[in-house]
Amino acid sequence: MNVIKILPEALASQIAAGEVVERPSSVVKELLENSIDSGATNIEISVSQGGKGRIKVIDNGVGMSRDDLALCAQRHATSKIESISDLFGVKTLGFRGEALASIASVSRLKIRSRPHDLLGGCVIALEGGVLAEIGETGCPAGTIVEVNDLFFNVPARKKFLKADKTEAAHILDMAGRIALPHGAVRLVLRNETRDALLLPASDDMITRIAALMGKDVAESAETLDVRVGEFAMSVYLCPGEMARQRSDGVYTYLNGRYLRDRVMTRAILEGYSGRLMKGHYPYCLLFLEAPPETVDVNVHPTKQEVRFRDQQAMFSFIAGGIRKALGKRCFPFSAEGDFQAPDGIKFGYEESAVKEPVAEYLPGLLSTSPPGSSEKPTEKAAAPRVIGQLGKTYILCEGEEGLILMDQHAAHERVLFELLKGHLSSGKIPCQAFLIPRQIELSFREVEVVQRKMDEMTRLGFELEHFGGNTFLIKTCPASLAGGEADACVIELIRKMGEDSLSKTVVPDDFINTVACHAAIRANHEMRKEEMEHLLFQLKEAGLPANCPHGRPIYRLLSFTELERMFKRVL
């Protein structure tokens, strides 16, 4: 008796459908892609009961003849490819020939279609993948697809679906993402009796972004267009301040195909590096064009994952372009009239000091000039004017456009980060020896980490000495930490090493983030006007003056227009 058996066709179809049809939004995705591939310029979608009861898609595409209609719902039947070589040059959204067959196997499917050059149309109906009807009918040019009672024959799958409103929201999101890059397509989505989405046909991408994502996103987006040989990239970037904890604001496309590709998403986040708080995602729309032969789109049945021939090069292309575009954003202290270094502020570390002084925050640590340099930057006119300090936490400045509020801790943290990063890249971090070594108590696990990572700690500027038991002495630390934060910084660094978060690729930034945060001035620290001016002067020289190393915004601008509206001086 055989143990291995060939599955019945109906069962095999339902198994295949499980990869393609996960929920009602999967059905909408496949049908919408077919409509776009057919050359449709007007597509109307209507759903009821969150797509579980009915999904209807009407388009004005090329339509299908009776013979094509009879084949369209069979597995691996497609008009998109004919040979293996075609598989490596796919230019359409669909090509696998699985969608309609999968949908038909788990629903009651009815398709009416008519080519534009014929007077009459044809209809085909299937129930659970079994042919129920095929014949002639009257219908407009194009194709009408109705999917009723989704998962009626697979009740176990139907139980996993969410509430109608949730499924309808997924359909709305998916439909907008698929149609967005196709400017010639007008899309209307009706949920029950109301229009949930109206995406007008337009060559202006900003107009379509506004219709889909809102006016605020469209108005704040900056555009980047890059072409290198056969590769091209268009990106619409919103500032990091608009980031949120959900990733649904990230849209990635390849040759007009919507993707959920990890490489592209990671490249976007890398481009935004330093501008986002941990766990936050930006509003970003990436449209990538690449020769079809350089990309494998036949990775997953849903066609939402791809494999690039040279993933590292593509990653660098995307991340570098985004980083360059974001670097062009205007910083209010970068215009003419930059600050000069105030008189009386010293430059460089005082490494020859023998005593253990109370560290001053700004002298030395904020300098970008070499130690011992007495050269001062050239003074320019119309510099933003420091007004004062608010709550011993925020620096207030008057700029050309309005009132600037700056977080002093975030600003100082950015300055220290850039300074220490330069020292680390040169291989020498200025250290401060304690006259009386600091004593710390560690857990048994932390002791094991220190003993294993002692060389790395020394290279990073911390000299630790075992004092017996679980006690260690901190003999030296980076000079910026000599003011009293060394203990907490060492303990946090040990914890991160124990979590293996400090691999070779992230040691520098992770270390610098930790040190800069502990060394930076805190909230409720009173600053002199000269110190505030000097901080702004040094921040201007930073590579990324708009965000602290953790991604938090450093400043906010309250424009004169906003102030006038606030006080009803203008309406």
C-alpha positions as CSV (number, residue, x, y, z in Angstrom):
1,M,0.0,0.0,0.0
2,N,1.4,3.4,-1.0
3,V,2.0,5.9,1.7
4,I,2.6,8.8,-0.7
5,K,-0.4,9.9,-2.7
6,I,-1.1,12.6,-5.2
7,L,-3.5,15.1,-3.8
8,P,-6.9,15.7,-5.4
9,E,-7.0,18.7,-7.7
10,A,-9.5,20.5,-5.5
11,L,-7.4,20.1,-2.4
12,A,-4.2,21.1,-4.3
13,S,-5.9,24.3,-5.5
14,Q,-7.0,25.2,-2.0
15,I,-3.5,24.7,-0.7
16,A,-2.1,26.9,-3.5
17,A,-4.8,29.5,-2.7
18,G,-3.6,29.7,0.8
19,E,-0.3,31.3,-0.4
20,V,-2.0,33.8,-2.8
21,V,-5.4,34.6,-1.1
22,E,-4.7,35.4,2.6
23,R,-7.6,37.7,3.1
24,P,-10.0,39.9,1.0
25,S,-7.3,42.5,0.4
26,S,-5.3,39.8,-1.4
27,V,-8.1,39.3,-3.8
28,V,-8.4,43.0,-4.5
29,K,-4.6,43.2,-5.0
30,E,-4.6,40.5,-7.7
31,L,-7.7,41.7,-9.5
32,L,-6.4,45.3,-9.5
33,E,-3.0,44.3,-10.9
34,N,-4.8,42.4,-13.7
35,S,-6.9,45.5,-14.5
36,I,-3.8,47.7,-14.7
37,D,-2.0,45.1,-16.8
38,S,-5.0,45.1,-19.2
39,G,-4.4,48.8,-19.9
40,A,-7.4,50.0,-18.0
41,T,-7.6,53.8,-17.3
42,N,-10.8,53.6,-15.1
43,I,-11.2,51.1,-12.4
44,E,-14.1,50.8,-9.9
45,I,-14.0,48.5,-6.9
46,S,-16.9,47.9,-4.6
47,V,-16.9,45.7,-1.5
48,S,-19.4,44.6,1.1
49,Q,-18.9,43.0,4.4
50,G,-15.3,43.9,4.3
51,G,-14.8,41.9,1.1
52,K,-16.0,38.7,2.7
53,G,-19.5,39.0,1.2
54,R,-18.6,40.5,-2.2
55,I,-15.8,42.1,-4.2
56,K,-16.6,43.6,-7.5
57,V,-14.0,45.1,-9.9
58,I,-15.0,46.9,-13.1
59,D,-12.4,48.1,-15.6
60,N,-12.2,49.4,-19.2
61,G,-9.2,47.4,-20.2
62,V,-8.7,45.3,-23.4
63,G,-11.2,42.6,-22.3
64,M,-11.1,38.9,-23.0
65,S,-12.5,36.7,-25.8
66,R,-14.6,33.6,-25.1
67,D,-11.5,31.3,-25.5
68,D,-9.4,33.4,-23.2
69,L,-12.2,33.6,-20.7
70,A,-12.4,29.8,-20.6
71,L,-8.7,29.5,-19.8
72,C,-8.2,32.5,-17.4
73,A,-9.3,30.7,-14.2
74,Q,-7.1,27.6,-14.8
75,R,-3.9,27.2,-12.9
76,H,-0.8,28.7,-14.5
77,A,-2.8,30.2,-17.4
78,T,-1.4,33.6,-18.3
79,S,-0.9,36.0,-21.2
80,K,2.1,37.6,-19.6
81,I,4.9,35.1,-20.3
82,E,5.5,32.2,-22.7
83,S,9.0,30.9,-22.0
84,I,11.6,30.6,-19.3
85,S,13.5,33.6,-20.7
86,D,10.4,35.7,-20.3
87,L,10.5,35.0,-16.6
88,F,13.7,37.0,-16.3
89,G,12.3,40.0,-18.1
90,V,8.9,40.5,-16.6
91,K,7.5,44.0,-17.1
92,T,3.9,43.3,-16.0
93,L,2.5,43.2,-12.5
94,G,1.1,39.7,-12.9
95,F,2.8,36.8,-14.6
96,R,2.4,33.6,-12.5
97,G,-1.1,32.6,-13.7
98,E,-2.2,31.6,-10.2
99,A,-4.4,34.4,-9.0
100,L,-7.8,33.7,-10.7
101,A,-7.5,30.0,-10.2
102,S,-6.7,30.5,-6.5
103,I,-9.5,33.0,-6.0
104,A,-12.0,30.7,-7.9
105,S,-11.1,27.7,-5.7
106,V,-12.2,29.5,-2.4
107,S,-15.2,31.6,-3.7
108,R,-18.0,31.9,-6.1
109,L,-16.4,33.7,-9.0
110,K,-18.1,35.3,-12.0
111,I,-16.3,37.1,-14.8
112,R,-17.9,39.1,-17.7
113,S,-15.7,40.5,-20.4
114,R,-15.8,42.1,-23.8
115,P,-13.0,43.2,-26.1
116,H,-13.5,46.7,-27.5
117,D,-13.7,45.4,-31.1
118,L,-16.6,43.0,-30.4
119,L,-20.3,43.8,-29.9
120,G,-21.0,41.0,-27.5
121,G,-19.3,39.7,-24.4
122,C,-18.9,36.4,-22.6
123,V,-19.5,35.2,-19.1
124,I,-17.9,32.5,-17.0
125,A,-18.9,31.4,-13.5
126,L,-17.1,29.0,-11.1
127,E,-18.0,27.8,-7.7
128,G,-15.3,26.4,-5.5
129,G,-13.1,26.1,-8.6
130,V,-15.7,24.0,-10.5
131,L,-17.2,25.4,-13.7
132,A,-20.8,26.4,-13.3
133,E,-21.5,28.5,-16.4
134,I,-19.9,29.8,-19.6
135,G,-21.7,31.6,-22.4
136,E,-22.5,34.9,-24.1
137,T,-23.8,38.0,-22.4
138,G,-24.1,41.7,-22.9
139,C,-21.6,43.9,-21.0
140,P,-19.5,47.1,-21.5
141,A,-16.1,46.9,-23.1
142,G,-13.6,45.7,-20.5
143,T,-13.9,43.2,-17.7
144,I,-16.2,42.8,-14.6
145,V,-15.1,40.4,-11.9
146,E,-17.3,39.5,-9.0
147,V,-16.0,37.4,-6.1
148,N,-18.8,36.4,-3.7
149,D,-18.8,34.4,-0.4
150,L,-15.0,34.3,0.0
151,F,-13.8,31.2,1.8
152,F,-17.4,29.7,1.8
153,N,-15.9,26.2,1.4
154,V,-13.0,26.8,3.8
155,P,-14.7,27.7,7.1
156,A,-11.4,27.3,9.0
157,R,-9.9,30.1,7.0
158,K,-12.9,32.3,7.3
159,K,-12.7,32.1,11.1
160,F,-9.3,33.9,11.0
161,L,-10.6,36.9,9.2
162,K,-11.1,40.1,11.2
163,A,-14.1,42.3,11.6
164,D,-15.6,43.8,8.5
165,K,-14.2,47.3,9.2
166,T,-10.7,45.9,9.7
167,E,-10.8,43.9,6.5
168,A,-12.2,47.0,4.6
169,A,-9.4,49.1,5.9
170,H,-6.8,46.5,4.6
171,I,-8.6,46.7,1.2
172,L,-8.4,50.5,1.2
173,D,-4.7,50.5,2.0
174,M,-3.8,47.8,-0.5
175,A,-5.8,49.4,-3.4
176,G,-4.2,52.8,-2.9
177,R,-0.7,51.3,-2.7
178,I,-1.1,49.3,-5.9
179,A,-2.7,52.1,-8.0
180,L,-0.5,55.0,-6.8
181,P,2.3,54.9,-9.3
182,H,0.0,54.4,-12.3
183,G,-0.9,58.0,-13.1
184,A,-3.1,57.2,-16.1
185,V,-5.4,55.1,-13.9
186,R,-8.4,56.6,-12.1
187,L,-9.4,54.5,-9.2
188,V,-12.7,54.6,-7.2
189,L,-13.2,52.3,-4.2
190,R,-16.7,52.0,-2.7
191,N,-17.2,50.4,0.7
192,E,-20.9,49.4,1.0
193,T,-22.6,52.5,-0.3
194,R,-20.0,55.2,0.3
195,D,-16.9,56.2,-1.7
196,A,-13.9,55.3,0.5
197,L,-11.2,56.3,-2.0
198,L,-11.1,58.5,-5.1
199,L,-7.7,58.5,-6.7
200,P,-7.8,60.8,-9.8
201,A,-5.8,60.1,-12.9
202,S,-2.9,62.6,-12.9
203,D,0.7,62.9,-14.1
204,D,1.4,65.0,-11.0
205,M,2.4,62.5,-8.3
206,I,2.0,65.1,-5.6
207,T,-1.7,65.3,-6.5
208,R,-2.1,61.5,-6.1
209,I,-0.1,61.5,-2.9
210,A,-2.4,64.2,-1.5
211,A,-5.5,62.1,-2.4
212,L,-4.1,59.0,-0.8
213,M,-2.0,60.2,2.2
214,G,-3.4,63.6,2.9
215,K,-2.4,67.2,2.1
216,D,0.1,67.6,5.0
217,V,2.2,64.7,3.7
218,A,2.1,65.9,0.1
219,E,3.0,69.5,1.0
220,S,5.9,68.5,3.3
221,A,7.4,65.9,0.9
222,E,10.7,66.8,-0.8
223,T,11.5,65.2,-4.2
224,L,14.7,63.4,-5.2
225,D,15.2,62.2,-8.8
226,V,18.4,60.3,-9.5
227,R,19.5,58.3,-12.6
228,V,22.6,56.2,-12.9
229,G,22.9,54.3,-16.2
230,E,19.8,52.1,-16.5
231,F,18.8,52.6,-12.9
232,A,16.6,55.5,-11.8
233,M,15.0,56.5,-8.5
234,S,12.3,59.0,-7.5
235,V,11.8,59.5,-3.8
236,Y,9.3,61.7,-2.0
237,L,10.7,62.3,1.5
238,C,8.9,63.8,4.5
239,P,11.0,65.2,7.4
240,G,11.8,62.9,10.3
241,E,9.6,65.0,12.6
242,M,6.6,63.4,10.9
243,A,7.8,59.9,11.7
244,R,5.6,57.5,13.7
245,Q,5.8,54.1,15.2
246,R,4.0,52.3,12.4
247,S,5.7,51.5,9.1
248,D,2.6,52.1,6.9
249,G,3.9,55.4,5.7
250,V,6.7,53.6,3.8
251,Y,5.8,52.9,0.2
252,T,8.3,51.0,-2.0
253,Y,7.9,50.3,-5.7
254,L,10.0,48.6,-8.4
255,N,9.1,49.2,-12.0
256,G,5.6,50.2,-10.9
257,R,5.1,47.1,-8.7
258,Y,4.3,47.7,-5.0
259,L,6.7,45.7,-2.8
260,R,7.3,44.9,0.8
261,D,10.9,44.3,0.3
262,R,13.3,44.2,3.3
263,V,16.3,45.5,1.5
264,M,14.5,48.6,0.2
265,T,13.0,49.3,3.6
266,R,16.3,48.9,5.4
267,A,17.9,51.2,2.8
268,I,15.3,53.9,3.5
269,L,15.9,53.6,7.2
270,E,19.6,53.8,6.7
271,G,19.2,56.9,4.6
272,Y,17.2,58.4,7.5
273,S,19.8,57.3,10.0
274,G,20.2,59.8,12.8
275,R,16.9,61.5,11.9
276,L,14.5,59.0,13.4
277,M,13.9,57.9,16.9
278,K,14.3,54.2,17.6
279,G,11.3,52.2,16.4
280,H,9.9,55.1,14.3
281,Y,9.3,55.1,10.5
282,P,9.2,58.0,8.1
283,Y,6.7,58.9,5.4
284,C,8.6,58.0,2.4
285,L,7.6,56.9,-1.1
286,L,10.4,55.2,-3.2
287,F,9.9,54.6,-6.9
288,L,12.8,52.5,-8.3
289,E,13.3,51.7,-12.0
290,A,15.7,48.9,-12.9
291,P,16.2,46.6,-15.9
292,P,14.0,43.5,-15.4
293,E,16.9,41.2,-16.0
294,T,18.7,42.6,-12.9
295,V,15.8,41.6,-10.6
296,D,14.2,38.3,-9.7
297,V,10.5,39.0,-9.1
298,N,9.6,35.2,-8.9
299,V,10.5,34.9,-5.2
300,H,7.1,34.6,-3.6
301,P,3.5,33.9,-4.9
302,T,2.3,37.3,-3.8
303,K,5.1,39.0,-5.9
304,Q,5.8,41.4,-3.1
305,E,9.3,40.3,-2.5
306,V,12.2,40.5,-5.0
307,R,15.8,39.6,-5.1
308,F,18.3,42.0,-6.7
309,R,21.3,40.7,-8.6
310,D,23.5,43.1,-6.6
311,Q,21.7,43.8,-3.3
312,Q,24.5,45.7,-1.7
313,A,24.9,48.1,-4.7
314,M,21.1,48.7,-4.7
315,F,21.1,49.3,-0.9
316,S,23.9,51.9,-1.3
317,F,22.2,53.5,-4.2
318,I,18.9,54.0,-2.3
319,A,20.4,54.9,1.1
320,G,23.0,57.3,-0.4
321,G,20.4,59.2,-2.4
322,I,18.0,59.6,0.5
323,R,20.8,60.7,2.8
324,K,21.9,63.3,0.2
325,A,18.4,64.6,-0.3
326,L,17.8,65.0,3.5
327,G,21.1,66.7,3.9
328,K,19.9,69.6,1.7
329,R,17.2,70.5,4.2
330,C,17.7,74.1,5.4
331,F,19.0,74.5,9.0
332,P,18.1,78.0,10.4
333,F,21.6,78.6,11.6
334,S,23.3,77.8,8.3
335,A,22.3,80.9,6.4
336,E,24.4,84.0,6.1
337,G,25.1,85.5,9.5
338,D,26.4,82.4,11.1
339,F,27.6,82.6,14.7
340,Q,31.2,83.2,15.5
341,A,32.8,81.6,18.5
342,P,32.3,83.9,21.5
343,D,35.4,85.4,23.1
344,G,36.6,83.6,26.2
345,I,35.5,80.1,25.2
346,K,38.5,77.8,25.1
347,F,39.2,75.1,22.4
348,G,40.4,71.6,22.8
349,Y,40.8,69.1,25.6
350,E,43.1,70.0,28.5
351,E,44.7,66.6,28.6
352,S,47.6,67.8,30.8
353,A,45.3,68.5,33.8
354,V,46.3,66.6,36.9
355,K,43.4,67.6,39.1
356,E,40.0,66.2,38.7
357,P,37.9,69.4,37.9
358,V,34.2,69.7,37.7
359,A,33.7,69.4,33.9
360,E,32.4,72.5,32.1
361,Y,30.0,71.6,29.4
362,L,30.9,73.9,26.6
363,P,34.6,74.8,26.6
364,G,36.6,72.3,24.7
365,L,33.9,69.7,24.2
366,L,32.1,71.8,21.7
367,S,35.1,72.7,19.6
368,T,35.8,71.6,16.1
369,S,39.1,73.6,16.0
370,P,42.4,71.7,16.6
371,P,43.8,71.9,20.2
372,G,45.8,75.1,20.7
373,S,44.2,76.9,17.7
374,S,43.4,80.6,18.2
375,E,41.8,81.1,14.8
376,K,38.3,82.4,14.9
377,P,35.7,82.0,12.2
378,T,34.9,85.1,10.1
379,E,32.0,87.0,11.5
380,K,28.9,87.4,9.3
381,A,25.9,89.7,9.6
382,A,22.3,88.8,10.5
383,A,23.0,85.9,12.8
384,P,20.1,84.4,14.7
385,R,19.9,86.2,18.0
386,V,19.9,84.3,21.3
387,I,17.0,85.7,23.4
388,G,17.5,83.6,26.4
389,Q,16.6,80.3,28.1
390,L,13.2,78.8,28.8
391,G,12.8,76.5,31.9
392,K,16.6,76.0,32.0
393,T,16.0,73.5,29.2
394,Y,15.3,75.3,25.9
395,I,17.3,78.0,24.1
396,L,15.2,80.7,22.5
397,C,16.5,82.4,19.4
398,E,15.1,85.1,17.0
399,G,15.7,84.1,13.4
400,E,14.8,85.6,10.1
401,E,11.7,83.4,9.8
402,G,10.5,83.5,13.4
403,L,11.1,82.1,16.9
404,I,13.4,79.1,17.2
405,L,13.1,76.8,20.2
406,M,16.1,74.5,20.7
407,D,16.5,71.6,23.1
408,Q,19.9,72.2,24.8
409,H,20.5,68.6,25.7
410,A,19.7,67.3,22.2
411,A,21.8,70.0,20.6
412,H,24.8,69.3,22.8
413,E,24.4,65.6,22.4
414,R,24.7,66.0,18.6
415,V,27.8,68.2,18.9
416,L,29.5,65.7,21.2
417,F,28.5,62.8,19.0
418,E,30.2,64.3,15.9
419,L,33.3,65.3,18.0
420,L,33.7,61.8,19.5
421,K,33.0,60.1,16.2
422,G,35.9,62.0,14.6
423,H,38.2,61.0,17.5
424,L,37.1,57.3,17.2
425,S,37.7,57.3,13.4
426,S,41.2,58.6,14.0
427,G,41.8,55.8,16.5
428,K,42.5,58.1,19.5
429,I,39.9,59.2,22.0
430,P,41.2,61.8,24.4
431,C,41.0,60.3,27.9
432,Q,40.9,61.7,31.4
433,A,42.6,59.8,34.3
434,F,40.8,60.0,37.6
435,L,42.9,61.1,40.6
436,I,40.8,58.8,42.7
437,P,39.5,55.8,40.6
438,R,35.8,55.4,40.5
439,Q,34.4,52.2,42.1
440,I,31.5,50.2,40.6
441,E,29.8,47.0,41.6
442,L,28.7,44.6,38.9
443,S,26.6,41.4,38.7
444,F,28.3,38.1,38.0
445,R,27.1,38.2,34.4
446,E,28.4,41.7,34.0
447,V,31.8,40.7,35.4
448,E,32.0,38.0,32.8
449,V,31.2,40.5,30.1
450,V,33.9,42.9,31.3
451,Q,36.6,40.2,31.5
452,R,35.7,39.1,27.9
453,K,35.5,42.6,26.5
454,M,38.3,44.3,28.4
455,D,40.3,45.1,25.3
456,E,37.3,46.7,23.6
457,M,36.6,48.8,26.7
458,T,40.3,50.0,26.7
459,R,40.1,50.9,23.0
460,L,37.0,52.9,23.7
461,G,38.7,55.0,26.4
462,F,37.8,53.1,29.5
463,E,40.5,51.5,31.6
464,L,39.0,49.1,34.1
465,E,40.9,47.3,36.9
466,H,39.5,44.3,38.8
467,F,39.4,45.2,42.5
468,G,38.3,41.8,43.8
469,G,34.9,40.0,43.8
470,N,32.4,41.9,41.7
471,T,34.1,45.3,42.2
472,F,35.9,47.1,39.4
473,L,37.8,50.4,39.3
474,I,37.4,53.0,36.5
475,K,40.8,54.5,36.1
476,T,40.3,56.5,32.9
477,C,37.3,57.5,30.7
478,P,36.8,59.7,27.7
479,A,37.5,63.3,28.6
480,S,33.9,64.3,27.9
481,L,32.7,62.1,30.7
482,A,35.0,63.4,33.4
483,G,32.2,65.4,35.0
484,G,30.5,62.5,36.8
485,E,28.6,60.4,34.3
486,A,31.3,57.9,33.8
487,D,29.9,55.3,36.2
488,A,26.4,55.2,34.5
489,C,28.0,55.2,31.1
490,V,30.2,52.2,31.8
491,I,27.4,50.2,33.2
492,E,25.2,50.9,30.2
493,L,28.0,50.0,27.8
494,I,28.6,46.7,29.6
495,R,24.9,45.9,29.4
496,K,24.9,46.6,25.6
497,M,28.0,44.4,25.2
498,G,26.3,41.6,27.1
499,E,23.4,41.8,24.7
500,D,25.8,41.5,21.8
501,S,24.5,44.8,20.4
502,L,28.0,46.0,19.7
503,S,29.1,44.1,16.6
504,K,31.9,45.3,14.5
505,T,29.6,47.4,12.3
506,V,27.8,49.2,15.0
507,V,30.4,49.6,17.8
508,P,31.3,53.2,17.0
509,D,27.9,54.8,16.7
510,D,26.4,52.8,19.6
511,F,29.3,53.8,21.8
512,I,29.2,57.4,20.8
513,N,25.4,57.6,21.3
514,T,25.9,56.3,24.9
515,V,28.8,58.6,25.7
516,A,27.3,61.7,24.1
517,C,24.0,61.2,25.9
518,H,25.7,60.9,29.3
519,A,28.1,63.7,28.7
520,A,25.6,66.3,27.3
521,I,24.1,69.0,29.4
522,R,20.9,68.1,31.0
523,A,17.5,69.7,31.3
524,N,17.3,72.2,34.2
525,H,20.9,73.3,33.7
526,E,21.2,77.1,33.6
527,M,23.5,78.3,30.7
528,R,25.1,81.7,30.2
529,K,24.3,83.6,27.0
530,E,27.9,83.0,25.8
531,E,27.5,79.3,26.3
532,M,24.3,79.2,24.4
533,E,25.8,81.2,21.5
534,H,28.8,78.9,21.4
535,L,26.6,75.8,21.4
536,L,24.7,77.2,18.4
537,F,28.0,78.0,16.7
538,Q,29.2,74.4,17.1
539,L,25.9,72.9,16.1
540,K,26.0,74.8,12.8
541,E,29.2,72.9,12.0
542,A,27.6,69.5,12.7
543,G,26.9,67.1,9.8
544,L,23.3,66.6,11.0
545,P,22.2,69.6,13.1
546,A,18.5,68.9,13.0
547,N,18.4,65.8,15.1
548,C,20.2,64.3,18.1
549,P,21.9,60.9,17.7
550,H,18.7,59.2,18.9
551,G,16.7,60.8,16.2
552,R,14.8,63.4,18.3
553,P,14.4,66.8,16.8
554,I,16.8,69.5,18.1
555,Y,14.8,72.6,17.3
556,R,11.4,73.8,16.3
557,L,10.6,76.9,14.3
558,L,7.5,79.0,15.1
559,S,7.2,81.3,12.1
560,F,6.1,84.9,12.2
561,T,3.1,83.9,10.2
562,E,2.0,81.4,12.8
563,L,2.5,84.0,15.5
564,E,0.4,86.5,13.7
565,R,-2.3,84.0,13.2
566,M,-2.1,83.0,16.9
567,F,-2.7,86.6,17.9
568,K,-5.3,87.3,15.2
569,R,-3.2,89.9,13.5
570,V,-4.0,88.2,10.2
571,L,-6.9,86.0,9.3
